[in-house]
Amino acid sequence: MGQSSRLFTAKTCQENVPKPKLVIAQVGVWTETWPPQAEILRTEETVDREAPYVPSFSSRGPSFVIQNLLKPDVSAPGLEILAAFSPVASPSSLLNPEDKRSVRYSVMSGTSMACPHVAGVAAYVKSFHPDWSPSAIKSAIMTTATPMNLKKNPEQEFAYGSGQINPTKATDPGLVYEVETDDYLKMLCAEGFDSTSLTKTSGQNVTCSERTEVKDLNYPTMTTFVSALDPFNVTFKRTVTNVGFPNSTYKASLVPLQPEIQISIEPEILKFGFLKEKKTFVVTISGKELKDGSFVSSSVVWSDGSHSVRSPIVAYSIQP
């Protein structure tokens, strides 16, 4: 994802040499001084006025493997990132096999650069909440992500998911959507995976006696595929866990309101009396029709005045 970048540079460097002298290198000129001296310069910041945006080479949704699950989940810095690089491979070996250079750092782009940023945010959130589950951490990252500019990202949620990650807000999301391993297994059973394969994969005894539709997986987003030009009415059941204030009241709102669909939330107010208390709500979306190859999106936002817990809602008729 395009992002304003900050590059820390130093025009002097130190090398360890026997006392009492320290060799200082400055723009290729060597001098000997004692006591050692070095200059630390201010950070120079270059701002990309177009950022943040999702570049054209970044994969888009929807997912055609599991249709009713929004992908991608979130967006993170991944364009022209200064990153560690294996000295064993040359920086251009894929394009030029004769390149024998060895470097420890290189400027790179792609999901392989965005993922470490998200992993770092997950570790950061975990440092504040050591007892949180992976799904709670994922929920915190997704529900606190910042929505991105629709004009720069016309594919909207199919380009940036829940939005751009916000590490500071992710440490205090207010509410989280938790998903257990059994929930995923029930969902995979409903998607047609056989119990034998799931047993081998999970290491658990899976019978597929219980199944959960994908749309009812307790995921932080709500997505559904609908047939083009047909009326639709879809419900999503979700449960949130209070990780904010012990006594809190959350009110639901829809942002933005879309004329193509009608959305209702029941109940519209959730009252919590203690931490880790769980509350369930149901979201219903309906509409007359969607044109073939189109989509419409909104978000349900739960707010207690201090926290804003945002979950995208997407209905689409895009075929594989």
C-alpha positions in Angstrom: 0.0 0.0 0.0 1.3 3.4 -0.8 2.4 5.3 2.3 4.4 8.3 3.3 7.7 7.0 4.3 10.3 8.0 6.8 14.0 7.3 6.1 16.5 7.7 8.9 19.9 8.7 7.6 23.2 9.6 9.2 26.1 11.2 7.4 28.7 9.9 9.8 29.4 6.5 11.1 31.6 4.9 13.7 33.9 1.9 13.5 35.5 0.2 16.5 39.3 0.7 16.6 41.8 0.4 19.5 41.8 3.3 21.9 42.7 6.1 22.3 41.6 7.1 18.8 38.4 6.5 16.9 38.3 6.6 13.1 35.4 8.7 11.8 34.2 8.4 8.2 32.4 11.3 6.6 31.4 11.2 3.0 34.5 9.1 2.2 37.0 11.3 4.0 38.9 9.6 6.9 40.1 11.5 9.9 41.3 10.6 13.4 39.9 12.5 16.4 39.9 12.2 20.2 37.5 12.4 21.9 35.3 10.7 19.4 32.8 13.0 17.7 29.8 12.3 15.6 26.9 14.3 14.2 23.3 13.2 14.5 21.1 14.9 12.0 17.3 15.6 12.1 15.1 13.0 10.3 14.1 14.1 6.9 10.5 13.2 6.0 9.1 13.0 2.5 5.3 13.0 2.3 3.5 11.2 -0.5 0.3 13.3 -1.0 -1.4 10.4 -2.7 -1.0 8.1 0.3 -2.5 6.0 1.5 -3.7 4.1 -1.5 -3.6 0.5 -2.7 -1.3 0.1 -5.8 -2.5 -1.7 -8.9 -0.4 -4.8 -8.3 -2.0 -5.5 -5.0 -4.5 -8.4 -5.1 -8.2 -7.5 -4.8 -11.2 -9.3 -3.5 -13.7 -10.7 -3.4 -12.6 -14.2 -2.4 -14.0 -16.8 -4.8 -12.9 -19.7 -2.5 -15.1 -18.7 0.4 -17.5 -16.1 -1.1 -19.1 -14.8 2.1 -15.9 -13.8 3.8 -14.4 -10.3 3.1 -10.9 -10.4 1.8 -8.5 -8.6 2.2 -8.8 -8.1 6.0 -6.7 -4.9 6.4 -4.1 -2.7 4.6 -0.6 -1.9 5.8 2.5 -0.1 4.4 4.0 -2.3 1.7 5.2 0.0 -1.1 9.0 0.8 -1.4 9.9 -0.4 2.0 13.5 -0.4 3.2 13.8 -4.0 4.5 16.4 -6.5 5.5 17.6 -8.7 2.6 19.4 -12.0 2.5 23.1 -11.5 1.5 23.0 -14.9 -0.1 20.8 -13.8 -3.0 21.5 -10.8 -5.2 18.9 -7.9 -5.2 18.0 -8.5 -8.8 18.6 -12.3 -9.2 15.1 -12.8 -10.6 15.6 -10.3 -13.4 19.4 -10.7 -13.8 20.9 -14.1 -12.9 24.4 -12.8 -13.5 24.0 -10.2 -10.7 26.4 -11.4 -8.0 26.0 -8.5 -5.6 25.4 -9.1 -1.9 23.4 -6.7 0.2 21.9 -6.7 3.6 19.1 -4.2 2.9 17.0 -3.4 -0.1 13.9 -1.5 -1.1 11.0 -3.9 -1.7 7.2 -3.9 -2.3 4.4 -6.3 -1.9 2.4 -8.3 0.6 5.6 -9.7 2.0 6.3 -6.1 3.1 2.8 -5.3 4.4 2.5 -8.5 6.5 5.5 -7.8 8.8 3.9 -4.5 9.6 0.7 -6.2 10.6 2.6 -8.9 12.6 4.4 -6.1 14.4 1.1 -4.5 15.3 -0.2 -7.9 16.5 2.8 -8.2 18.8 2.4 -4.7 20.0 -1.3 -5.3 20.9 -0.2 -8.6 22.6 2.2 -6.7 24.8 -0.7 -4.7 26.2 -3.0 -7.8 26.5 -1.0 -11.0 27.0 -4.1 -13.0 27.7 -5.9 -12.1 24.4 -6.6 -14.8 21.8 -5.4 -14.5 18.2 -8.9 -13.7 17.1 -9.3 -10.9 19.7 -6.1 -9.3 18.5 -7.2 -9.7 14.8 -10.5 -8.2 15.7 -8.9 -5.2 17.4 -6.7 -4.5 14.4 -9.6 -4.7 12.0 -12.3 -2.8 13.9 -9.9 0.1 14.6 -8.5 0.4 11.1 -8.9 3.7 9.3 -11.2 3.8 6.2 -9.4 4.9 3.1 -10.2 7.4 0.4 -12.9 6.0 -1.9 -11.9 8.1 -4.9 -8.3 6.8 -4.7 -9.5 3.2 -4.1 -12.7 2.6 -6.2 -12.8 -1.1 -5.3 -13.2 0.1 -1.7 -13.3 -2.8 0.8 -12.2 -5.3 -1.9 -9.0 -3.2 -2.1 -8.2 -2.2 1.5 -10.4 -4.5 3.6 -11.4 -2.9 6.9 -8.9 -0.1 6.2 -5.4 1.1 7.1 -4.0 -0.4 10.3 -3.8 1.9 13.4 -1.5 0.4 16.0 -2.4 3.0 18.7 -6.1 2.5 18.5 -5.8 -1.3 18.2 -4.5 -1.5 21.8 -7.9 -0.2 23.1 -10.7 -1.4 20.7 -13.5 -1.4 23.3 -15.2 -4.5 21.9 -13.8 -7.6 20.1 -15.2 -10.4 18.0 -13.8 -13.7 19.1 -13.7 -16.9 17.0 -12.7 -20.3 18.4 -11.0 -23.1 16.4 -14.3 -25.1 16.6 -16.1 -22.2 14.9 -13.7 -22.3 11.9 -14.0 -26.1 11.7 -17.8 -25.9 11.7 -17.6 -23.2 9.0 -15.3 -25.4 6.9 -17.7 -28.3 7.3 -20.5 -26.1 5.9 -18.2 -25.2 3.0 -18.0 -28.9 1.9 -14.7 -29.9 3.5 -14.8 -33.5 4.7 -14.3 -34.6 8.3 -11.4 -36.8 7.5 -9.3 -34.0 6.0 -10.2 -31.6 8.7 -9.3 -34.1 11.4 -5.9 -34.6 9.9 -5.4 -30.8 9.4 -6.6 -29.7 12.9 -5.4 -32.6 15.0 -8.9 -32.8 16.5 -11.7 -35.4 16.0 -13.9 -33.6 13.6 -17.3 -35.2 12.7 -19.0 -32.3 10.9 -22.2 -33.0 12.9 -22.5 -29.3 13.5 -22.1 -26.7 10.7 -21.9 -22.9 10.7 -22.6 -20.8 7.6 -19.8 -18.5 6.6 -21.9 -15.5 7.1 -22.6 -16.5 10.7 -18.9 -16.9 11.6 -18.2 -14.4 14.3 -15.9 -12.4 12.1 -15.3 -8.6 12.4 -16.8 -8.0 8.9 -20.1 -9.0 7.3 -20.1 -10.0 3.6 -22.6 -11.8 1.3 -22.8 -12.7 -2.4 -26.2 -12.1 -3.9 -27.5 -13.0 -7.4 -27.6 -10.1 -9.8 -31.0 -8.4 -10.4 -32.7 -10.5 -7.7 -34.1 -9.2 -4.4 -32.1 -10.2 -1.3 -32.5 -10.4 2.4 -29.6 -11.6 4.6 -29.0 -11.7 8.3 -25.7 -11.8 10.2 -25.5 -12.9 13.8 -22.6 -11.5 15.8 -21.3 -11.6 19.4 -19.0 -9.0 20.9 -16.9 -9.2 24.1 -16.4 -6.1 26.3 -12.7 -5.2 26.7 -13.2 -1.5 27.3 -14.8 0.0 30.4 -16.6 -2.3 32.9 -19.8 -0.3 32.8 -20.4 0.9 29.3 -23.2 1.5 26.8 -22.7 1.2 23.1 -25.0 2.6 20.5 -25.0 1.4 16.9 -24.9 3.7 13.8 -24.5 3.1 10.0 -21.7 4.9 8.1 -22.4 5.7 5.3 -26.1 5.2 4.6 -26.6 3.6 1.2 -29.9 4.0 -0.8 -29.3 0.6 -2.5 -29.7 -1.4 0.7 -31.7 -1.2 3.9 -29.9 -2.2 7.1 -31.4 -2.9 10.5 -29.6 -3.7 13.8 -31.3 -5.5 16.7 -30.7 -4.4 19.4 -29.3 -0.9 18.6 -28.0 -0.5 22.1 -25.7 -2.9 24.0 -25.2 -2.4 27.8 -22.3 -4.0 29.6 -21.8 -4.3 33.4 -18.4 -5.9 33.6 -15.3 -6.8 31.5 -15.4 -9.8 29.2 -19.2 -9.7 29.2 -20.6 -10.9 25.9 -23.6 -9.4 24.0 -25.2 -10.7 20.7 -26.8 -8.6 18.0 -28.3 -9.3 14.5 -27.7 -7.2 11.4 -30.2 -7.6 8.5 -29.6 -6.2 5.1 -32.1 -6.2 2.2 -32.4 -4.7 -1.2 -34.4 -4.9 -4.5 -31.4 -5.8 -6.7 -27.8 -5.3 -7.5 -26.5 -4.9 -11.0 -24.3 -7.7 -12.3 -20.7 -7.2 -11.3 -21.5 -4.5 -8.7 -21.3 -4.2 -5.0 -22.5 -1.9 -2.2 -21.0 -1.4 1.2 -21.6 0.3 4.6 -20.3 -0.1 8.1 -21.9 -0.7 11.5 -20.2 1.3 14.2 -20.6 0.7 17.9 -19.7 3.7 20.0 -19.6 4.3 23.8 -18.3 7.9 23.3 -14.7 6.8 23.8 -14.4 3.8 21.4 -15.6 3.3 17.8 -15.9 -0.3 16.8 -16.3 -0.4 13.0 -17.4 -3.5 11.0 -17.7 -3.2 7.2 -20.9 -4.7 5.6 -20.6 -5.7 1.9 -23.1 -7.2 -0.5 -21.8 -8.0 -4.0 -22.8 -9.7 -7.3 -19.3 -10.1 -8.8 -18.9 -13.5 -10.4 -15.5 -15.4 -10.5 
